[in-house]
Amino acid sequence: MNEIFNNTLVAIVYDLIHVLTLAALVTSLVVGILLIVRPSLIIQWNSRFQKSYSLRQQTRALEESHSLDHYVYRYHRLLGAIITLLSGYIFYYFSMIFHVEMFRIILSGYVSSIPGLLADWMRILMLFISTLTLIIGMAILLRPSSLKSFELWANRWISTRQAARPLNRQYQNLDQLLLNHPRALGIFIVILSIYATLGLFLIYN
């Protein structure tokens, strides 16, 4: 039953990808023909849709500094107890309950080429992470001041504006090519669209 469902789902996704790709190719073909026949129309549409959007308003909340140290030190026993219990349970589960062979069997039903050591590595990773969080949880529970050096290392300012700066730049190369050689660009788009459509048709059949 699961195999039939998976095959049906794969077929639906496969057909959907082909339909979307074909729609994109037909759209590009129409745009290329309009560039050859009536380039002024495409240039006019391009000037209308050519708008600049700033990411500063959307990333403003990420740039604000929010300090949680006060709440951590105020409720350190409750927070430390929760972290200790959760990490302790995760460590117990992956050391005593987790079955590596069963996990391999489950994954092999979905991904046939999965490495055999993935389950072992995942178990080791979860044991390491749970051990580390268990130590941190006990430190928060018993002596939160011992994490001062870790706080100084972890409290770093990362600017999202610097990372997103390339997205705010305007690139006018394609616009200049459209304005200077609209018909040549249209011929190139038409040839490329026809070639890609024929290739898609052959692959689909």
CNS distance restraints for C-alpha pairs under 8 A (distance, minus, plus):
assign (resid   1 and name CA) (resid   5 and name CA) 6.29 0.50 0.50
assign (resid   2 and name CA) (resid   6 and name CA) 6.07 0.50 0.50
assign (resid   3 and name CA) (resid   7 and name CA) 6.12 0.50 0.50
assign (resid   4 and name CA) (resid   8 and name CA) 6.12 0.50 0.50
assign (resid   5 and name CA) (resid   9 and name CA) 6.10 0.50 0.50
assign (resid   6 and name CA) (resid  10 and name CA) 6.10 0.50 0.50
assign (resid   7 and name CA) (resid  11 and name CA) 6.15 0.50 0.50
assign (resid   8 and name CA) (resid  12 and name CA) 6.23 0.50 0.50
assign (resid   9 and name CA) (resid  13 and name CA) 6.21 0.50 0.50
assign (resid  10 and name CA) (resid  14 and name CA) 5.96 0.50 0.50
assign (resid  11 and name CA) (resid  15 and name CA) 6.16 0.50 0.50
assign (resid  12 and name CA) (resid  16 and name CA) 6.09 0.50 0.50
assign (resid  13 and name CA) (resid  17 and name CA) 6.14 0.50 0.50
assign (resid  14 and name CA) (resid  18 and name CA) 6.42 0.50 0.50
assign (resid  15 and name CA) (resid  19 and name CA) 6.16 0.50 0.50
assign (resid  16 and name CA) (resid  20 and name CA) 6.17 0.50 0.50
assign (resid  17 and name CA) (resid  21 and name CA) 6.04 0.50 0.50
assign (resid  18 and name CA) (resid  22 and name CA) 5.99 0.50 0.50
assign (resid  18 and name CA) (resid 200 and name CA) 7.72 0.50 0.50
assign (resid  18 and name CA) (resid 204 and name CA) 7.72 0.50 0.50
assign (resid  19 and name CA) (resid  23 and name CA) 6.14 0.50 0.50
assign (resid  20 and name CA) (resid  24 and name CA) 6.24 0.50 0.50
assign (resid  21 and name CA) (resid  25 and name CA) 6.23 0.50 0.50
assign (resid  22 and name CA) (resid  26 and name CA) 6.13 0.50 0.50
assign (resid  22 and name CA) (resid 197 and name CA) 6.89 0.50 0.50
assign (resid  22 and name CA) (resid 200 and name CA) 7.76 0.50 0.50
assign (resid  23 and name CA) (resid  27 and name CA) 6.15 0.50 0.50
assign (resid  24 and name CA) (resid  28 and name CA) 6.22 0.50 0.50
assign (resid  25 and name CA) (resid  29 and name CA) 6.11 0.50 0.50
assign (resid  25 and name CA) (resid 193 and name CA) 5.60 0.50 0.50
assign (resid  25 and name CA) (resid 194 and name CA) 7.99 0.50 0.50
assign (resid  25 and name CA) (resid 196 and name CA) 7.38 0.50 0.50
assign (resid  25 and name CA) (resid 197 and name CA) 6.55 0.50 0.50
assign (resid  26 and name CA) (resid  30 and name CA) 6.24 0.50 0.50
assign (resid  26 and name CA) (resid 193 and name CA) 7.38 0.50 0.50
assign (resid  27 and name CA) (resid  31 and name CA) 6.24 0.50 0.50
assign (resid  28 and name CA) (resid  32 and name CA) 6.08 0.50 0.50
assign (resid  28 and name CA) (resid 189 and name CA) 6.82 0.50 0.50
assign (resid  28 and name CA) (resid 190 and name CA) 7.41 0.50 0.50
assign (resid  28 and name CA) (resid 193 and name CA) 6.48 0.50 0.50
assign (resid  29 and name CA) (resid  33 and name CA) 6.23 0.50 0.50
assign (resid  29 and name CA) (resid 189 and name CA) 6.68 0.50 0.50
assign (resid  29 and name CA) (resid 190 and name CA) 5.17 0.50 0.50
assign (resid  29 and name CA) (resid 193 and name CA) 5.56 0.50 0.50
assign (resid  29 and name CA) (resid 194 and name CA) 7.34 0.50 0.50
assign (resid  30 and name CA) (resid  34 and name CA) 6.19 0.50 0.50
assign (resid  31 and name CA) (resid  35 and name CA) 6.17 0.50 0.50
assign (resid  31 and name CA) (resid  42 and name CA) 7.48 0.50 0.50
assign (resid  31 and name CA) (resid 186 and name CA) 7.33 0.50 0.50
assign (resid  31 and name CA) (resid 189 and name CA) 7.95 0.50 0.50
assign (resid  32 and name CA) (resid  36 and name CA) 6.47 0.50 0.50
assign (resid  32 and name CA) (resid 185 and name CA) 7.39 0.50 0.50
assign (resid  32 and name CA) (resid 186 and name CA) 4.04 0.50 0.50
assign (resid  32 and name CA) (resid 187 and name CA) 6.39 0.50 0.50
assign (resid  32 and name CA) (resid 188 and name CA) 7.65 0.50 0.50
assign (resid  32 and name CA) (resid 189 and name CA) 5.17 0.50 0.50
assign (resid  32 and name CA) (resid 190 and name CA) 5.09 0.50 0.50
assign (resid  33 and name CA) (resid  37 and name CA) 6.12 0.50 0.50
assign (resid  33 and name CA) (resid 186 and name CA) 6.22 0.50 0.50
assign (resid  33 and name CA) (resid 187 and name CA) 7.54 0.50 0.50
assign (resid  33 and name CA) (resid 190 and name CA) 6.60 0.50 0.50
assign (resid  34 and name CA) (resid  38 and name CA) 5.10 0.50 0.50
assign (resid  34 and name CA) (resid  39 and name CA) 6.04 0.50 0.50
assign (resid  34 and name CA) (resid  41 and name CA) 7.53 0.50 0.50
assign (resid  34 and name CA) (resid  42 and name CA) 6.95 0.50 0.50
assign (resid  34 and name CA) (resid 186 and name CA) 7.40 0.50 0.50
assign (resid  35 and name CA) (resid  39 and name CA) 4.16 0.50 0.50
assign (resid  35 and name CA) (resid  40 and name CA) 7.79 0.50 0.50
assign (resid  35 and name CA) (resid  41 and name CA) 7.94 0.50 0.50
assign (resid  35 and name CA) (resid  42 and name CA) 6.42 0.50 0.50
assign (resid  35 and name CA) (resid 182 and name CA) 5.78 0.50 0.50
assign (resid  35 and name CA) (resid 183 and name CA) 5.50 0.50 0.50
assign (resid  35 and name CA) (resid 185 and name CA) 7.38 0.50 0.50
assign (resid  35 and name CA) (resid 186 and name CA) 4.78 0.50 0.50
assign (resid  35 and name CA) (resid 187 and name CA) 7.98 0.50 0.50
assign (resid  36 and name CA) (resid 182 and name CA) 7.08 0.50 0.50
assign (resid  36 and name CA) (resid 183 and name CA) 4.54 0.50 0.50
assign (resid  36 and name CA) (resid 184 and name CA) 7.63 0.50 0.50
assign (resid  36 and name CA) (resid 186 and name CA) 5.34 0.50 0.50
assign (resid  36 and name CA) (resid 187 and name CA) 6.71 0.50 0.50
assign (resid  37 and name CA) (resid 183 and name CA) 7.88 0.50 0.50
assign (resid  38 and name CA) (resid  42 and name CA) 7.45 0.50 0.50
assign (resid  39 and name CA) (resid  43 and name CA) 6.28 0.50 0.50
assign (resid  39 and name CA) (resid 182 and name CA) 6.05 0.50 0.50
assign (resid  39 and name CA) (resid 183 and name CA) 6.96 0.50 0.50
assign (resid  40 and name CA) (resid  44 and name CA) 6.05 0.50 0.50
assign (resid  41 and name CA) (resid  45 and name CA) 6.26 0.50 0.50
assign (resid  42 and name CA) (resid  46 and name CA) 5.99 0.50 0.50
assign (resid  43 and name CA) (resid  47 and name CA) 6.27 0.50 0.50
assign (resid  43 and name CA) (resid 178 and name CA) 7.43 0.50 0.50
assign (resid  43 and name CA) (resid 179 and name CA) 7.20 0.50 0.50
assign (resid  44 and name CA) (resid  48 and name CA) 6.45 0.50 0.50
assign (resid  45 and name CA) (resid  49 and name CA) 6.30 0.50 0.50
assign (resid  46 and name CA) (resid  50 and name CA) 5.90 0.50 0.50
assign (resid  52 and name CA) (resid 168 and name CA) 7.91 0.50 0.50
assign (resid  53 and name CA) (resid 168 and name CA) 7.60 0.50 0.50
assign (resid  54 and name CA) (resid 168 and name CA) 6.68 0.50 0.50
assign (resid  55 and name CA) (resid  59 and name CA) 6.08 0.50 0.50
assign (resid  55 and name CA) (resid 161 and name CA) 7.90 0.50 0.50
assign (resid  55 and name CA) (resid 164 and name CA) 7.74 0.50 0.50
assign (resid  55 and name CA) (resid 168 and name CA) 7.49 0.50 0.50
assign (resid  56 and name CA) (resid  60 and name CA) 5.76 0.50 0.50
assign (resid  56 and name CA) (resid 161 and name CA) 7.13 0.50 0.50
assign (resid  59 and name CA) (resid  63 and name CA) 6.53 0.50 0.50
assign (resid  59 and name CA) (resid 160 and name CA) 7.09 0.50 0.50
assign (resid  59 and name CA) (resid 161 and name CA) 7.62 0.50 0.50
assign (resid  60 and name CA) (resid  64 and name CA) 6.68 0.50 0.50
assign (resid  62 and name CA) (resid 160 and name CA) 7.35 0.50 0.50
assign (resid  63 and name CA) (resid 159 and name CA) 6.66 0.50 0.50
assign (resid  63 and name CA) (resid 160 and name CA) 7.01 0.50 0.50
assign (resid  68 and name CA) (resid  72 and name CA) 6.24 0.50 0.50
assign (resid  69 and name CA) (resid  73 and name CA) 6.18 0.50 0.50
assign (resid  70 and name CA) (resid  74 and name CA) 6.04 0.50 0.50
assign (resid  71 and name CA) (resid  75 and name CA) 5.94 0.50 0.50
assign (resid  71 and name CA) (resid  76 and name CA) 7.73 0.50 0.50
assign (resid  72 and name CA) (resid  76 and name CA) 5.17 0.50 0.50
assign (resid  72 and name CA) (resid  79 and name CA) 7.15 0.50 0.50
assign (resid  73 and name CA) (resid 144 and name CA) 6.89 0.50 0.50
assign (resid  75 and name CA) (resid  79 and name CA) 6.15 0.50 0.50
assign (resid  76 and name CA) (resid  80 and name CA) 5.61 0.50 0.50
assign (resid  76 and name CA) (resid 140 and name CA) 5.64 0.50 0.50
assign (resid  76 and name CA) (resid 141 and name CA) 5.66 0.50 0.50
assign (resid  76 and name CA) (resid 144 and name CA) 6.99 0.50 0.50
assign (resid  77 and name CA) (resid  81 and name CA) 5.95 0.50 0.50
assign (resid  77 and name CA) (resid 140 and name CA) 6.92 0.50 0.50
assign (resid  77 and name CA) (resid 141 and name CA) 4.57 0.50 0.50
assign (resid  77 and name CA) (resid 142 and name CA) 7.30 0.50 0.50
assign (resid  78 and name CA) (resid  82 and name CA) 6.27 0.50 0.50
assign (resid  78 and name CA) (resid 141 and name CA) 7.39 0.50 0.50
assign (resid  79 and name CA) (resid  83 and name CA) 6.24 0.50 0.50
assign (resid  79 and name CA) (resid 137 and name CA) 7.62 0.50 0.50
assign (resid  79 and name CA) (resid 140 and name CA) 7.31 0.50 0.50
assign (resid  79 and name CA) (resid 141 and name CA) 7.17 0.50 0.50
assign (resid  80 and name CA) (resid  84 and name CA) 5.95 0.50 0.50
assign (resid  80 and name CA) (resid 136 and name CA) 7.89 0.50 0.50
assign (resid  80 and name CA) (resid 137 and name CA) 4.52 0.50 0.50
assign (resid  80 and name CA) (resid 138 and name CA) 6.01 0.50 0.50
assign (resid  80 and name CA) (resid 139 and name CA) 7.35 0.50 0.50
assign (resid  80 and name CA) (resid 140 and name CA) 4.84 0.50 0.50
assign (resid  80 and name CA) (resid 141 and name CA) 4.14 0.50 0.50
assign (resid  80 and name CA) (resid 142 and name CA) 7.89 0.50 0.50
assign (resid  81 and name CA) (resid  85 and name CA) 6.04 0.50 0.50
assign (resid  81 and name CA) (resid 137 and name CA) 6.76 0.50 0.50
assign (resid  81 and name CA) (resid 138 and name CA) 7.43 0.50 0.50
assign (resid  81 and name CA) (resid 141 and name CA) 6.11 0.50 0.50
assign (resid  82 and name CA) (resid  86 and name CA) 6.13 0.50 0.50
assign (resid  82 and name CA) (resid 137 and name CA) 7.70 0.50 0.50
assign (resid  83 and name CA) (resid  87 and name CA) 5.97 0.50 0.50
assign (resid  83 and name CA) (resid 133 and name CA) 7.02 0.50 0.50
assign (resid  83 and name CA) (resid 134 and name CA) 6.85 0.50 0.50
assign (resid  83 and name CA) (resid 136 and name CA) 7.99 0.50 0.50
assign (resid  83 and name CA) (resid 137 and name CA) 4.96 0.50 0.50
assign (resid  84 and name CA) (resid  88 and name CA) 5.81 0.50 0.50
assign (resid  84 and name CA) (resid 133 and name CA) 7.30 0.50 0.50
assign (resid  84 and name CA) (resid 134 and name CA) 5.08 0.50 0.50
assign (resid  84 and name CA) (resid 135 and name CA) 7.78 0.50 0.50
assign (resid  84 and name CA) (resid 136 and name CA) 7.94 0.50 0.50
assign (resid  84 and name CA) (resid 137 and name CA) 4.73 0.50 0.50
assign (resid  84 and name CA) (resid 138 and name CA) 6.06 0.50 0.50
assign (resid  85 and name CA) (resid  89 and name CA) 6.11 0.50 0.50
assign (resid  86 and name CA) (resid  90 and name CA) 6.26 0.50 0.50
assign (resid  87 and name CA) (resid  91 and name CA) 6.09 0.50 0.50
assign (resid  87 and name CA) (resid 130 and name CA) 4.83 0.50 0.50
assign (resid  87 and name CA) (resid 131 and name CA) 7.07 0.50 0.50
assign (resid  87 and name CA) (resid 133 and name CA) 6.00 0.50 0.50
assign (resid  87 and name CA) (resid 134 and name CA) 5.28 0.50 0.50
assign (resid  88 and name CA) (resid  92 and name CA) 6.11 0.50 0.50
assign (resid  88 and name CA) (resid 130 and name CA) 6.87 0.50 0.50
assign (resid  88 and name CA) (resid 131 and name CA) 7.78 0.50 0.50
assign (resid  88 and name CA) (resid 134 and name CA) 6.31 0.50 0.50
assign (resid  89 and name CA) (resid  93 and name CA) 6.00 0.50 0.50
assign (resid  90 and name CA) (resid  94 and name CA) 6.23 0.50 0.50
assign (resid  90 and name CA) (resid 126 and name CA) 7.66 0.50 0.50
assign (resid  90 and name CA) (resid 127 and name CA) 7.68 0.50 0.50
assign (resid  90 and name CA) (resid 130 and name CA) 6.17 0.50 0.50
assign (resid  91 and name CA) (resid  95 and name CA) 5.99 0.50 0.50
assign (resid  91 and name CA) (resid 126 and name CA) 7.39 0.50 0.50
assign (resid  91 and name CA) (resid 127 and name CA) 5.53 0.50 0.50
assign (resid  91 and name CA) (resid 130 and name CA) 5.45 0.50 0.50
assign (resid  91 and name CA) (resid 131 and name CA) 6.83 0.50 0.50
assign (resid  92 and name CA) (resid  96 and name CA) 5.69 0.50 0.50
assign (resid  92 and name CA) (resid  97 and name CA) 7.25 0.50 0.50
assign (resid  93 and name CA) (resid  97 and name CA) 4.86 0.50 0.50
assign (resid  93 and name CA) (resid  98 and name CA) 5.82 0.50 0.50
assign (resid  94 and name CA) (resid  98 and name CA) 4.79 0.50 0.50
assign (resid  94 and name CA) (resid 123 and name CA) 6.14 0.50 0.50
assign (resid  94 and name CA) (resid 126 and name CA) 7.10 0.50 0.50
assign (resid  94 and name CA) (resid 127 and name CA) 6.56 0.50 0.50
assign (resid  95 and name CA) (resid 123 and name CA) 7.98 0.50 0.50
assign (resid  95 and name CA) (resid 127 and name CA) 7.28 0.50 0.50
assign (resid  99 and name CA) (resid 103 and name CA) 6.31 0.50 0.50
assign (resid 100 and name CA) (resid 104 and name CA) 6.31 0.50 0.50
assign (resid 100 and name CA) (resid 119 and name CA) 5.85 0.50 0.50
assign (resid 100 and name CA) (resid 120 and name CA) 6.65 0.50 0.50
assign (resid 100 and name CA) (resid 123 and name CA) 7.97 0.50 0.50
assign (resid 101 and name CA) (resid 105 and name CA) 6.31 0.50 0.50
assign (resid 102 and name CA) (resid 106 and name CA) 6.27 0.50 0.50
assign (resid 103 and name CA) (resid 107 and name CA) 6.23 0.50 0.50
assign (resid 103 and name CA) (resid 119 and name CA) 6.64 0.50 0.50
assign (resid 104 and name CA) (resid 108 and name CA) 5.97 0.50 0.50
assign (resid 104 and name CA) (resid 116 and name CA) 7.12 0.50 0.50
assign (resid 104 and name CA) (resid 119 and name CA) 6.48 0.50 0.50
assign (resid 105 and name CA) (resid 109 and name CA) 6.62 0.50 0.50
assign (resid 106 and name CA) (resid 110 and name CA) 7.35 0.50 0.50
assign (resid 107 and name CA) (resid 111 and name CA) 5.92 0.50 0.50
assign (resid 107 and name CA) (resid 112 and name CA) 7.72 0.50 0.50
assign (resid 107 and name CA) (resid 114 and name CA) 7.44 0.50 0.50
assign (resid 108 and name CA) (resid 112 and name CA) 4.98 0.50 0.50
assign (resid 108 and name CA) (resid 113 and name CA) 7.59 0.50 0.50
assign (resid 108 and name CA) (resid 114 and name CA) 6.82 0.50 0.50
assign (resid 114 and name CA) (resid 118 and name CA) 7.39 0.50 0.50
assign (resid 117 and name CA) (resid 121 and name CA) 6.12 0.50 0.50
assign (resid 118 and name CA) (resid 122 and name CA) 6.02 0.50 0.50
assign (resid 119 and name CA) (resid 123 and name CA) 6.17 0.50 0.50
assign (resid 120 and name CA) (resid 124 and name CA) 6.29 0.50 0.50
assign (resid 121 and name CA) (resid 125 and name CA) 6.04 0.50 0.50
assign (resid 122 and name CA) (resid 126 and name CA) 6.11 0.50 0.50
assign (resid 123 and name CA) (resid 127 and name CA) 6.14 0.50 0.50
assign (resid 124 and name CA) (resid 128 and name CA) 6.16 0.50 0.50
assign (resid 125 and name CA) (resid 129 and name CA) 6.16 0.50 0.50
assign (resid 126 and name CA) (resid 130 and name CA) 5.93 0.50 0.50
assign (resid 127 and name CA) (resid 131 and name CA) 6.02 0.50 0.50
assign (resid 128 and name CA) (resid 132 and name CA) 6.20 0.50 0.50
assign (resid 129 and name CA) (resid 133 and name CA) 6.15 0.50 0.50
assign (resid 130 and name CA) (resid 134 and name CA) 5.87 0.50 0.50
assign (resid 131 and name CA) (resid 135 and name CA) 6.32 0.50 0.50
assign (resid 132 and name CA) (resid 136 and name CA) 6.37 0.50 0.50
assign (resid 133 and name CA) (resid 137 and name CA) 5.88 0.50 0.50
assign (resid 134 and name CA) (resid 138 and name CA) 6.17 0.50 0.50
assign (resid 135 and name CA) (resid 139 and name CA) 6.16 0.50 0.50
assign (resid 136 and name CA) (resid 140 and name CA) 6.18 0.50 0.50
assign (resid 137 and name CA) (resid 141 and name CA) 6.10 0.50 0.50
assign (resid 138 and name CA) (resid 142 and name CA) 5.96 0.50 0.50
assign (resid 138 and name CA) (resid 143 and name CA) 7.85 0.50 0.50
assign (resid 139 and name CA) (resid 143 and name CA) 5.13 0.50 0.50
assign (resid 139 and name CA) (resid 144 and name CA) 5.55 0.50 0.50
assign (resid 139 and name CA) (resid 146 and name CA) 6.85 0.50 0.50
assign (resid 139 and name CA) (resid 147 and name CA) 7.28 0.50 0.50
assign (resid 140 and name CA) (resid 144 and name CA) 4.24 0.50 0.50
assign (resid 140 and name CA) (resid 145 and name CA) 7.96 0.50 0.50
assign (resid 140 and name CA) (resid 147 and name CA) 7.73 0.50 0.50
assign (resid 144 and name CA) (resid 148 and name CA) 7.79 0.50 0.50
assign (resid 147 and name CA) (resid 151 and name CA) 6.15 0.50 0.50
assign (resid 148 and name CA) (resid 152 and name CA) 6.32 0.50 0.50
assign (resid 149 and name CA) (resid 153 and name CA) 6.39 0.50 0.50
assign (resid 150 and name CA) (resid 154 and name CA) 6.05 0.50 0.50
assign (resid 151 and name CA) (resid 155 and name CA) 5.76 0.50 0.50
assign (resid 152 and name CA) (resid 156 and name CA) 7.92 0.50 0.50
assign (resid 159 and name CA) (resid 163 and name CA) 6.87 0.50 0.50
assign (resid 160 and name CA) (resid 164 and name CA) 6.03 0.50 0.50
assign (resid 161 and name CA) (resid 165 and name CA) 5.84 0.50 0.50
assign (resid 164 and name CA) (resid 168 and name CA) 7.00 0.50 0.50
assign (resid 165 and name CA) (resid 169 and name CA) 6.89 0.50 0.50
assign (resid 172 and name CA) (resid 176 and name CA) 6.10 0.50 0.50
assign (resid 173 and name CA) (resid 177 and name CA) 6.29 0.50 0.50
assign (resid 174 and name CA) (resid 178 and name CA) 6.13 0.50 0.50
assign (resid 175 and name CA) (resid 179 and name CA) 6.19 0.50 0.50
assign (resid 176 and name CA) (resid 180 and name CA) 5.97 0.50 0.50
assign (resid 177 and name CA) (resid 181 and name CA) 5.64 0.50 0.50
assign (resid 177 and name CA) (resid 182 and name CA) 7.10 0.50 0.50
assign (resid 177 and name CA) (resid 185 and name CA) 7.61 0.50 0.50
assign (resid 178 and name CA) (resid 182 and name CA) 4.78 0.50 0.50
assign (resid 178 and name CA) (resid 185 and name CA) 6.84 0.50 0.50
assign (resid 181 and name CA) (resid 185 and name CA) 6.16 0.50 0.50
assign (resid 182 and name CA) (resid 186 and name CA) 6.09 0.50 0.50
assign (resid 183 and name CA) (resid 187 and name CA) 6.18 0.50 0.50
assign (resid 184 and name CA) (resid 188 and name CA) 6.30 0.50 0.50
assign (resid 185 and name CA) (resid 189 and name CA) 6.18 0.50 0.50
assign (resid 186 and name CA) (resid 190 and name CA) 6.12 0.50 0.50
assign (resid 187 and name CA) (resid 191 and name CA) 6.19 0.50 0.50
assign (resid 188 and name CA) (resid 192 and name CA) 6.11 0.50 0.50
assign (resid 189 and name CA) (resid 193 and name CA) 5.91 0.50 0.50
assign (resid 190 and name CA) (resid 194 and name CA) 6.13 0.50 0.50
assign (resid 191 and name CA) (resid 195 and name CA) 6.13 0.50 0.50
assign (resid 192 and name CA) (resid 196 and name CA) 6.07 0.50 0.50
assign (resid 193 and name CA) (resid 197 and name CA) 5.99 0.50 0.50
assign (resid 194 and name CA) (resid 198 and name CA) 6.18 0.50 0.50
assign (resid 195 and name CA) (resid 199 and name CA) 6.23 0.50 0.50
assign (resid 196 and name CA) (resid 200 and name CA) 6.06 0.50 0.50
assign (resid 197 and name CA) (resid 201 and name CA) 6.12 0.50 0.50
assign (resid 198 and name CA) (resid 202 and name CA) 6.24 0.50 0.50
assign (resid 199 and name CA) (resid 203 and name CA) 6.18 0.50 0.50
assign (resid 200 and name CA) (resid 204 and name CA) 6.03 0.50 0.50
assign (resid 201 and name CA) (resid 205 and name CA) 6.22 0.50 0.50
